[in-house]
C-alpha cells in the first residue's frame, strides 16, 4: 500500500483528497501547515507527496527544494497558478509534476499513478549491475550511464539535473535526427503529463547554458517549428 503525504491548508480540499485516496487504498497523512508538512516529509518515508504552493509558515517551493536536497520522494504540486514561469519554477524546485486547481479528482489520481509507475521503473533500472555500465561519448562529452555522470574530455564534471540529463541523453540517442517537442515531453515528463511544450524550450536553454562552450557553436540545433537535434558535424548552430 502506497503512503501519501498531503500538504494542503484548505482543509475541505485536503479532506476530500484524503478520502478519495483512502477509497483507492492509499495510506494518507495530512498536514495543513507548511513547516509541519516539511518535518513529516523529512522524518517519514512516503511514496509520494501532494504539495500545495501557498501554505502558512513555509511555501510549497521551499518545501520541495528542501525535500529534494534530502530525498527523491516524488512530488506533485497542487496550485492555482498556471503560468509557464510558475510551472517551471515548481519543476526546478524539485516537483515531478503539477496539477492546476480546481482539478478533477480523476486527473489527480491518474497523475499519482503515473508518478508511482515512473518511480517503480526507475528503481528496477537502478538495480542493474554497475558492471553493465555503458560509456557514451559525444564530441568532447563523456557520459557514464550507470551513475549518470557527464564530463568533458578534461574530466570536468557537468552538474545536470535529472531532466537535463534525460534531455541530453534523448537527443544523443537520436543524434542526426530531429526530436519533436512532443516526443521530448513524452520521453522526459511521461506520456500522461500535462506540461506545455514551451517548457521544453526552457530546459533546452538550461542545458545549453551548462554544456555549451562560450564562443563555440551550440551542441543542440533548433529545427524551427519542429524540435531539436544534435549532430556529429562541427557546424551545429542554434
SULWO-V840535 format. One record per backbone hydrogen bond with DSSP energy under -0.5 kcal/mol. NH is the residue of the N-H (numbers start at 1). CO is the residue of the C=O. E is the energy in kcal/mol with one decimal. If there is no record, write none. Layout:
BEGIN
nh;co;e
NH;CO;E
NH;CO;E
END
This chain:
BEGIN
nh;co;e
4;2;-0.5
4;27;-3.3
5;48;-2.2
6;4;-0.5
6;29;-3.3
7;5;-0.6
7;50;-3.1
8;6;-0.7
8;31;-2.0
11;9;-1.2
14;10;-2.9
15;11;-2.5
16;12;-2.2
17;13;-2.8
18;14;-2.5
19;15;-2.5
20;16;-2.1
21;17;-2.5
22;18;-2.5
23;19;-2.0
24;20;-1.1
25;22;-1.8
26;21;-2.5
27;2;-2.7
29;4;-2.0
31;6;-2.8
34;56;-1.9
35;56;-0.6
37;33;-2.5
38;34;-2.2
39;35;-2.0
40;36;-2.2
41;37;-2.5
42;38;-2.1
43;39;-2.2
44;40;-2.2
46;44;-0.6
47;3;-2.9
48;3;-1.1
49;74;-2.3
50;5;-3.1
51;49;-0.6
51;76;-2.8
52;7;-2.7
52;50;-0.5
53;78;-1.2
55;53;-0.8
58;56;-1.4
60;53;-3.4
63;59;-2.0
64;60;-2.7
65;61;-2.4
66;62;-2.3
67;63;-2.7
68;64;-2.6
69;65;-1.2
70;66;-0.8
70;67;-1.1
71;67;-3.3
74;47;-0.6
76;49;-3.0
77;75;-0.6
77;97;-2.7
78;51;-3.4
79;77;-0.6
79;99;-2.1
82;80;-0.5
87;83;-2.1
88;84;-3.0
89;85;-2.5
90;86;-2.1
91;87;-2.3
92;88;-2.9
93;89;-1.7
94;91;-1.3
95;90;-2.2
96;75;-2.7
97;75;-1.5
99;77;-2.7
101;79;-2.6
107;104;-0.8
108;104;-1.7
109;105;-2.5
110;106;-2.0
111;107;-2.6
112;108;-2.4
113;109;-2.4
114;110;-2.2
115;111;-2.4
116;112;-2.4
117;113;-2.2
118;114;-2.2
119;115;-2.2
120;116;-2.0
121;117;-2.4
122;118;-2.5
123;119;-2.4
124;120;-2.1
125;121;-2.3
126;122;-2.1
127;123;-0.8
127;124;-0.5
128;125;-1.2
132;129;-1.7
133;130;-2.2
136;134;-0.6
136;143;-2.8
138;141;-2.3
141;138;-2.6
142;151;-3.0
143;136;-3.4
144;149;-2.9
145;134;-2.4
145;143;-0.8
148;144;-0.9
149;144;-1.6
150;158;-0.5
151;142;-2.5
152;156;-2.0
153;140;-0.8
155;152;-2.1
158;150;-3.4
159;157;-0.6
160;158;-0.9
165;161;-2.6
166;162;-2.4
167;163;-2.4
168;164;-2.4
169;165;-2.7
170;166;-2.3
171;167;-2.0
172;168;-2.4
173;169;-2.9
174;170;-0.9
175;172;-1.8
176;230;-3.7
177;174;-1.8
179;228;-3.3
180;178;-0.5
181;226;-1.2
184;180;-2.0
185;181;-2.5
186;182;-2.4
187;183;-2.4
188;184;-2.7
189;185;-2.2
190;185;-0.9
193;190;-1.8
199;196;-1.8
200;197;-1.2
201;197;-0.8
202;198;-1.3
203;199;-2.0
204;200;-2.4
205;201;-2.0
206;202;-2.1
207;203;-2.5
208;204;-2.7
209;205;-2.3
210;206;-1.0
210;207;-0.6
211;207;-2.4
212;208;-2.4
214;212;-0.5
216;213;-2.2
221;219;-0.5
221;229;-3.3
223;221;-0.5
223;227;-2.7
224;222;-0.8
226;223;-2.5
227;223;-1.9
228;179;-2.4
229;221;-1.9
231;219;-0.5
END
